[in-house]
Amino acid sequence: MNKLDITRKTTRDNILNLIKAGFATIPWCGGIATLIDDYIPKSIEISLNKFIIFVAEKIKELEDKINFDVVDKEEFAETFKSCYLGVIRTTREEKIKIFARIFANIFLEEGENEKVKYEELDHLIRVMDNLSIGSLRVMVVAYKYFKDNRRFNFEDLFNHLDDINVYLAFGLVNELNTANLLHITSYPTVRTANYGNMPIEITELGIRFVENFAYDLE
């Protein structure tokens, strides 16, 4: 561990200690301080261990197509750091698995069908860091039912979403629209109730995202 890593860890620990101390002084909030102390460091370690396992599994799957010697060192460093930051900010296995698959992709040789350009990987890492679990679910559902026609109305999509109210569902679609995984093509002059006739399409980026990195999410 170099001096910069030690400094970052010390800074992070100091911040956690300040937050814990603050909660400990507030009546009825002592339990929050205990949760931070017991769970946060452990959850980060668990997430990183899962990331390592998922990377190893993907490398094994792509074994014949991998070439560590041709990896651009700067792209490798940037991709690893970005994935690392994304992984330690989540405990959700679905997101960790996608980060791992994105990271493993940089080791593919040029010309392999699964190879994704660095600029797209870099974009998707930042997209993944911001997307909620709910929006990932919506993306997978949209792909499952509409990948062939690409275009559909919000009502068509909402009919396939269980246990999500219409306002949250449309908010999740807007998350995906911001990332250009789905695209709200226009805003109708006359709108039906609950955004029903809002036209949406799956983008080419969205198709590639699901097929390369989110293909087994439910």
PEPE-V446453 format. One record per run of one state. SS is the DSSP state (hx for helix, st for strand, lp for the rest). FROM is the first residue (numbers start at 0). TO is the last residue. If there is no record, write none. Layout:
BEGIN
ss = (SS;SS)
from = (FROM;FROM)
to = (TO;TO)
END
This chain:
BEGIN
ss = (lp;hx;lp;hx;lp;hx;st;lp;hx;lp;hx;lp;hx;lp;st;lp;hx;lp;hx;lp;st;hx;lp;hx;lp;st;lp;hx;lp;st;lp;hx;lp)
from = (0;2;24;29;61;62;65;66;67;70;72;88;92;105;107;108;117;130;132;146;150;153;158;165;178;181;184;192;195;198;202;203;213)
to = (1;23;28;60;61;64;65;66;69;71;87;91;104;106;107;116;129;131;145;149;152;157;164;177;180;183;191;194;197;201;202;212;217)
END
